[in-house]
Amino acid sequence: MTRIAAIVPTRDRPHALARCLQALVQQQGVRDLEVIVVDDGSADAGAVEQVLAASGRARLLRSEHSTGPAAARNRGARSADADVVLFTDDDCEPAPDWAAHMSAAIEAGADAVAGITVNGRPGDALASASETILAYIQERARHDGTTHFAATNNIAVSGAVLADVAFDETYRYGEDRDWCARIVAAGYSLRVEPSAVVVHSQNLSLATFVRQQFGYGRGAGRFRRRHAAFRRLEPPGFYGGLLGRGFEQGVAPGVLVAVSQAATAAGFVYESLSREQRRSA
């Protein structure tokens, strides 16, 4: 029997985590799904423990201090010892057949699988802008049922493949992009499974949105420096298309997409300058 584990990193979002765990408890079509929550240094550890106690299903691993999402995912995966490892985030709610579709794709021969993520807060301009950016980037990365990029809130991977290519724990943002690139470079398949749906309900303020996009820019700077195949920036049409996609969602999401690109560019430049300063030192 195939052993399946779902890894959920969490930090300071107990109410969102409760919804995520409820969705995982209600998974259909799989037997004995192991759920592992990795608390990445939440300020209120007791609140996280209460959520897990109420779920009655998940196992908790806790770090006293935040080590980042990549380290949390690696730690959870090492603890699972599973044939198929699923990853989602604490502010996500997988559809009831999510685990079944993901594990079936791995069992059918895929090394890693990317599902489809939808916005759980369509009336929220910040959430809509964030999800629009991610969906646009992921759509551009797909070709003939495969992809070279998927967000880690909705992926599955063979345990053996993950043991060979773990997440790079030096990333705070953009570890998913780096991991996907290394998976593909190692010759593994990264397939898209449209039936594996996760609802992502981000609760963002303008400050956290800008900080998030700045972080993605820093991650992009590190990523492009490390991966020669992706060193060149996208053509201008890519960014024009992204802005257009944002304004398709409304004026506010469109403006926020423009703000995000400025924040991402600032993060990219900051990362580049920081690297030069470290090199000079």
Residue, then its C-alpha position, 0 to 999 in steps of 0.5 A: m500500500t502506498r504511504i502518503a503524507a501531507i506536510v503543512p508548514t505554519r506560523d502564526r495563523p492558527h485559524a487558517l490552519a484549522r480550516c486547512l486541517q479540516a480539509l485534509v481530514q475530509q480527503q476522500g479516495v486515500r487510506d491512512l493519509e498522514v498529516i504533519v504540521v511543522d510549526d515554524g516558530s509561532a509566537d503562540a505555540g499553545a494556539v497551534e497545539q489546540v488546533l491540532a488537538a481539535s483535528g485529532r489527525a495531525r502530528l506536530l513538529r515544532s521549531e522554537h525559532s523560524t527557520g523558513p518554509a523550505a526548512a520546515r518542508n524538509r523537516g516534515a518530509r524527513s519525518a514522514d518516510a512516505d512514498v508520496v509527499l504532498f505539500t500545501d500551506d496553512d492558508c490553503e484548503p485542498a479539495p476533497d479529492w486533492a490527495a487522491h488525484m495527486s497520489a494517483a499521478i505519482e503512482a502513474g509515473a510522474d516524479a512530481v506533480a503540480g495542482i491548480t490553485v484558485n483564489g479563495r477571496p475573489g472580492d479582496a483586491l490584494a488577494s486577487a492581485s497576488e493570485t493573479i501574479l502567481a497564476y500568470i507565471q505558472e501558466r507561462a511555465r506550462h507546456d504539453g502537460t508539464t511545467h518548470f514552475a509550481a508553487t509549493n502550496n500545491i505540489a506532490v513528489s515521490g519520496a525517493v525524488l525528494a530525498d534526491v532533490a530537497f528544498d534549498e533552506t537558504y531561501r526565504y522566498g522563491e524556494d519553490r522556483d529553485w526546487c522546480a528548476r533543480i527537479v527538471a535539471a536532474g531529469y525528473s518529470l514535473r507534471v500538471e494535474p488540473s484535477a488537484v485543486v487547492v483554494h488559497s485564502q490569503n489574508l493580506s494587508l498592503a504592507t504584507f503584500v508589498r513585503q511579500q513581493f519584495g521578498y519574491g524579488r530577492g528570491a528571484g535575484r538569487f534564483r537567476r544568479r544560481h541558474a544560468a538557464f534563467r539568467r536573462l529577464e523575461p521580455p517586456g511583453f511578459y510584464g505587459g501581459l501581467l499588467g493586463r491580466g491584473f486589470e482584467q480583474g479590476v482597477a484595484p487589482g491592476v494597480l496592485v499588480a503594478v505596485s507588486q512589480a515595483a516591489t519585486a524589482a526593488g527586492f531584485v536590486y537589493e539582493s544584487l547589491s547585497r551580494e556585491q557588498r558581501r563579496s567586497a567584504 
